[in-house]
Amino acid sequence: MDAGQTTAAVQRYLDALAGDQPAEPIVRALLDRSVVRLQALCRNLLYRQYRRLTLPPLNLEPDELLSSVVERLLKAMRSQRPPTVRQFFGLVNQHMRWELNDLARRLDERPVICPLDEEAVRAPSLSSASSLTPNHRRVLQAIEGLPDDEREVFGLVRVQGLTHAEAAEVIGVSMKTVQRRLNRAMVLLWKALEHVRPPQTGLEVEEP
């Protein structure tokens, strides 16, 4: 099933949510219908921005993330009714980030317990990779500081891995508009991070 058919099907479910029918069966059908795209979004975001969560001690898998995100969406959509595909996937992205940020915070707050032997003494220096470095935080802050349109396109294309055509369809604009917004996002990020050596996160900023 191609992206266009998925988008059209998702919109039909969103339209149905605006009617008088019980919401939960529609929401479950909507999530089931869009599961392939949701899996791709979870996988791309996890491995591009939160790869450390896939390492011990969490060993987080994309399907585990998807399960948690679906649970969040089932609760959120009891009260929220995104009217468009664009807003629906914006809600999906928001809850994916909330779930991953919660996991990252809990991981960072865990005490490090090491046996008193020579190997364990060196372990804390290796485990420091589980915490966000200052450069990681600056990159994420720079992305959050982008204008709404540019941040949305950057998230869809560079973080979630959608093609320009798929992003254009989700947002409801032309591919040229997607390219223009992505180029502007890259310019703004480059300027914001010109004094920072970008970390190897999969979100390296390249000069346009």
N, C-alpha and C positions, 0 to 999 in steps of 0.2 A: 504494500500500500504506500503510495507516494505521499510527499508532504502536503500537496494540495488537497488530496482526498481526506487526509487526517484533519487538516485545518477546517475543511467544510463540515466534517462530521462533528468536530468539537464545537463549532459554532451552532450546529443544530441542537446539541445538548444544552448549550448556554441559553439559547432561545427558549427551550422547554422549561428551564429553571425559572424563567420570568412568568410562567403560567401558573395555574392553580393546582397542578399535580404535586404529590408529595416529593420533597426535594431529594431525600436520601437515595432512593433507587436511581434517580437521574444522575446524581453525583457519582455513585458507584459505577454506573454505565459509562459516564464520561471518563473517569479515571481508567477504567478497563480499556476503553477505546483508544486512549492516548498513551497507553503503557509503554509502547515502544519508544516514543519520543521522550517520555519521562525517564526511561532507563538510560537513554543516550545523554540527557541533560545531567542526570545524577553522576554517571560515569565521567563525563567531561569535567564537571565542576570539581569532583572529588580528586581526580588525578592531575588536574591542572593547577588548582589552588590549594588543595588540602592533602597533598600526597602523604604528608607525615602521619595522617590519621590511618593510612593503609599499612603502616609499619607497626611492629610490636610497641606497646602492649595491646593496642586496640585492634589492629588487623582488620580495619573496616572494609567491607565489600560493597560495591555499588548496589547490589540487591538489598543489603541491610539498610542502606541509606534510603533507597526507594520505599521500603516498607515503612520507615519512620515518617517520611515525607507524606506518603499516602494517608497515614493516620492523622497527621497534622491537617492535611487538606480536608479530610472528612469532617473534622471538628470546625475548621475555619469556615467551610462553605455552608454550615448550618445558618450562619448569619450573613455571610458575604456572597454576593451574586455578581461576579464579574460579567459584564454584558458582552465583551468581545474576546476573541482568541488572544489578542495582545495582552489584555488585562489578566486573563486567566494564566498565561505563562509568566506574567510578571508576578502574580501571586505564588505560582509554583517556585520561581526563582527565590522569592523572599523567604519562603519556608525552608527551602534547601539550605540557604545561607544561615538561617536561624538555627537549624538542626546542627549543621557543621560547626558553627561558632560555639554552640552549647557544648558539643563534644570536645572541641579544642580547649575551651576554658576549663572543663572538668579535667582534661588531661594535664593541663599546665598546673592545676591546683593539687594534683596528686603528689603525696610525699614520695621521695625516692628512697627506697629501702634497699641497702646493699650489704651483702655479707662482708665481713672484715677480712678480705684477702686481697692479694695484690691486684688481681684482675678487676675486682669490684671497685677498688680505689680509683681506677682509671675510668670506670663506667660513667660517672657523672659528666665528664667532658664530652663523651660520645652522646649521652642522652640530651645534651643541650639542643640537638637538632629538633627535639620535640617541641621547643618553644619558638614562638615567632620572634625573629630577629628585628632590630630597629628598622632595617631596610625593608623587610617584609611588611612591617606595619606602615611604612611610608608609601610603599606601592599601593597597598589596599586603601589607605587614606586618600591617595591621589585619585584612584579610581572612583571612590565614593564622592570626591569633590568635583567630578565632571558634571557639566550641565546634563539635565535629565535625558534629552534626546541622544546625546553622545554616549552617555553611560549605558543607556539601554542597548544601543547598537553594539558597543564594545562588549557588553556582557553576552549578547546573543552570539556574536561571531567569534570573538577571541577567547571567551570563557566557556560558553556552552557548546561551541563547535558547529553552529549552524552555518550553512552556506549563505552567501549574500542573497541568493534568491529566496531561501527559506526565511531569512530574517526580514526581507522585504514583505513577504506574504504575511508573516506574523504581525508586523507593525502596521501594514497597510500603506506602504509607500513604494516608490520605485527603487530598483537596484542602484541607480545613480545616487539617489538620496542616501541609501545605506552606505555606499562607498564614500560619499562626501562627509557624512557624520563620523564614519570610522576614521577617515583621514584627519578630521579635526580633533577627534579624541586622541589620536596618536600624537599629534602636534602638542596638544595641551599636556599630555602625560610626559612627553619628552622634556618640555619646559619645566614642569613641576619636579622632575627627577634628574635634571641635568647634573646636579651635584651629588647624586646617589649612584653607586654602582649597583645595578639591578641584580637581585638574587636570582638563582636558578629555580624559578617557580612555574615556568611555562607561560608567564605573562611578561616576558621581557619586552621592553619598549624599544622599537627600532625607529631610527630617524626616518621620517617619510621622505 
